[in-house]
């Protein structure tokens, strides 16, 4: 089950990387971002690129931990970080975006990530 959670999490993280890469087109940033100040445009795009890199790291490290088959203290710390990342996204989404069906889907996905990675991080004999 542990490997299944990690391989599923790794694959879904790759899907999220693709989603974040598509933000420029999907969210019409060519038109929308120029409405912001130069500084805010830079912040939004920089944070999105950083999110892409962090989520890509989550995917790769999930595959590595699954393949190694050992969850040492370092692996547990990383898994806990992934769980905290998605818990934070869930809470921030609730506070900043409000309720909508698309946001509800994001909350469910984030809750699944947080639960799966959190479970692996605190599981005794992982």
Secondary structure, 3 states (H helix, E strand, C coil): CHHHHHHHHHHHHHHHHHHHHCHHHHCCHHHHHHHCCHHHHHHHHHHHHHHHHHHHHHHHHHHHHHHHCCCCHHHHHHHHHHHHHHHHHHHHHHHHCCCCHHHHHHHHHHHHHHHHHHHHHHCCCC
